[in-house]
Amino acid sequence: MTVDDRYYEEKPDPELLALIPDGQRIEKVSALPVSKPRIIGDVGLRGFFQLLYRASKLIKQEKIDFVYIFIPSFYLALIGKVLSMRFGIRYGVDYIDPWVHYFPGSEKKFSRHWFSTVVAKILEPWAVSEASLITGVSESYYNPVLKRNPHLTSIVKTFALPYGWDKSERDVLTRLNKHGYLYRNDTKIRLVYAGAFLPNRWN
């Protein structure tokens, strides 16, 4: 289940659809448009209630055993908690990025980043309080969640899901005839940037 491409601010990459297994059902919902002036850009937040409504409808109509939510958009983790409260359904959260973390400018009170950090610290404990599963790109993405919410260690299962672990994804590259362009055998020097490049604080 996802927000329809029409509501994205960025231009979608259609080749990413090739990573989805054949026959996989996709449910798309609408979202609020980006306003002018731009107040809310987060597509998950703009489509939050539409996603919650569709998820609730599917749970009522069909046999749904588990809800697995990928964040960001971080606010979508709240849907799992709401569905758990309403229907008793189990849910999991996958941390593609950490929700509560330091942003450049977070120390400046009442700034946008400061406000985002404060909201994250309030919402995350509630969102994951009844989760059955917490995963992430690496353990370092979700271990801080367990430290902030120690009660989870006895009720939640965790494991890391690094990118590229699924062989079928590599098969898609072959099918699309995609070739690496960063490692050509020529005289050029190429700098490869992989992963986050956020300010790190060394203690």
C-alpha positions in Angstrom: 0.0 0.0 0.0 1.4 3.4 -1.0 0.5 6.9 -2.1 -0.2 7.3 -5.8 2.7 8.6 -7.8 0.8 11.7 -8.9 1.1 13.1 -5.4 4.9 12.9 -5.2 7.0 16.0 -5.4 9.9 14.0 -7.0 9.8 12.3 -10.3 9.4 8.6 -9.7 11.8 6.1 -11.2 9.6 3.6 -13.1 12.4 1.0 -13.2 12.0 0.5 -9.4 8.7 -1.2 -10.1 10.8 -4.1 -11.6 11.9 -4.9 -8.0 8.4 -5.8 -7.1 7.6 -9.5 -7.5 5.3 -10.4 -10.4 1.7 -10.6 -9.3 2.2 -8.5 -6.2 -0.9 -6.5 -5.4 -0.4 -2.8 -5.0 -3.0 -0.5 -3.3 -2.6 3.2 -4.1 -4.3 6.0 -2.3 -4.6 9.8 -2.8 -2.9 12.5 -0.7 -3.3 16.1 0.0 -1.5 18.3 -2.7 1.5 20.3 -1.8 0.2 23.8 -0.8 1.6 27.1 -1.9 3.4 28.3 0.2 4.7 24.8 0.9 3.8 23.9 4.5 3.8 20.0 4.4 6.0 18.2 2.0 6.2 14.8 3.6 4.1 12.6 1.2 3.4 10.1 4.0 1.9 12.9 6.2 -0.1 14.3 3.3 -1.5 10.8 2.7 -1.7 9.6 6.3 -5.5 9.5 6.8 -6.0 8.0 3.3 -3.6 5.2 4.1 -5.1 4.6 7.5 -8.6 4.5 6.0 -7.6 2.1 3.2 -5.7 -0.1 5.7 -8.7 -0.2 8.0 -11.0 -1.1 5.1 -8.7 -4.0 4.0 -8.5 -5.4 7.5 -12.3 -5.4 7.8 -12.8 -7.0 4.3 -10.0 -9.5 4.1 -7.9 -11.8 6.3 -4.8 -9.6 7.2 -2.4 -11.3 9.6 0.3 -8.6 9.9 1.0 -5.0 9.0 4.6 -4.1 8.1 5.5 -0.4 7.9 8.6 1.0 6.3 9.8 4.4 7.6 10.4 7.2 6.5 7.8 8.6 6.2 8.2 8.4 10.0 4.6 9.3 10.8 3.4 6.2 9.1 4.6 4.2 12.1 1.6 5.6 14.0 -0.7 3.7 11.6 0.5 0.4 13.0 -0.3 1.5 16.6 -3.7 2.7 15.6 -4.6 -0.5 13.7 -3.3 -2.5 16.7 -5.6 -0.6 19.0 -8.6 -0.9 16.7 -8.3 -4.4 15.4 -5.8 -6.1 17.6 -3.6 -6.8 14.6 0.1 -7.3 15.0 2.5 -4.9 13.3 6.2 -4.2 12.6 8.3 -1.2 11.8 11.3 -1.2 9.5 13.8 1.6 10.1 15.2 2.6 6.7 16.4 5.7 8.5 16.4 6.5 12.2 13.5 8.5 13.4 15.0 10.2 16.5 18.4 11.5 15.6 20.4 14.7 15.5 19.8 17.1 12.6 22.1 20.0 11.8 20.4 22.9 13.6 18.5 20.7 16.0 20.2 22.5 18.9 18.6 25.8 17.9 15.4 26.0 19.9 12.1 26.5 18.0 13.8 25.9 14.7 12.3 23.5 12.2 14.8 20.8 13.0 14.5 21.3 16.7 10.7 21.0 16.5 11.0 17.8 14.3 13.3 16.2 16.9 11.0 17.1 19.8 8.0 15.7 17.9 9.9 12.5 17.1 10.9 11.9 20.7 7.2 12.2 21.7 5.7 10.1 18.9 8.2 7.3 18.5 7.7 5.6 21.9 3.9 5.6 21.4 4.2 4.3 17.8 6.4 1.3 18.6 5.0 0.6 22.1 3.1 -2.5 20.9 5.2 -3.5 17.9 5.9 -7.2 17.4 8.8 -6.7 15.0 11.4 -4.0 14.5 13.9 -4.2 11.7 16.4 -1.9 10.0 19.0 -1.6 7.3 21.5 -2.3 10.1 21.3 -2.9 13.8 22.6 0.6 14.5 19.4 2.0 13.1 17.1 0.3 15.6 19.3 -0.4 18.6 18.8 3.2 19.9 15.0 2.6 19.7 15.4 -0.3 22.2 17.6 1.7 24.5 15.0 4.5 24.5 12.2 2.0 25.1 13.8 -0.9 27.1 10.4 -2.6 27.6 10.5 -3.6 24.0 13.5 -6.0 24.4 11.2 -8.6 26.0 8.3 -8.3 23.5 9.7 -7.5 20.1 11.8 -9.4 17.6 14.5 -7.6 15.7 16.9 -8.3 12.8 18.8 -6.4 10.2 17.9 -6.4 6.5 20.8 -5.0 4.6 20.2 -3.7 1.0 21.0 -6.3 -1.6 20.3 -9.4 0.5 17.6 -10.6 -1.9 19.1 -12.4 -5.0 16.0 -11.5 -7.0 17.0 -7.9 -6.9 20.3 -8.6 -8.6 18.5 -10.7 -11.2 16.4 -7.6 -12.0 19.6 -5.7 -12.9 20.5 -8.4 -15.3 17.0 -8.4 -16.8 17.1 -4.7 -17.3 20.6 -4.9 -18.8 22.0 -2.5 -16.3 25.7 -2.2 -16.1 27.9 -0.5 -13.5 29.2 2.9 -14.7 31.4 3.8 -11.7 34.1 1.2 -12.2 35.1 1.5 -15.8 38.6 0.6 -16.8 39.8 4.0 -17.8 42.0 6.8 -16.5 39.3 8.8 -14.7 39.2 9.0 -10.9 35.7 8.5 -9.6 34.5 9.3 -6.1 31.6 7.1 -4.9 29.3 8.4 -2.2 27.2 5.6 -0.6 24.9 5.9 2.4 24.2 8.9 4.7 26.6 11.8 5.0 25.3 13.4 8.2 27.3 15.2 10.8 28.8 12.6 13.2 29.6 13.3 16.8 32.6 11.5 18.1 32.8 10.9 21.9 
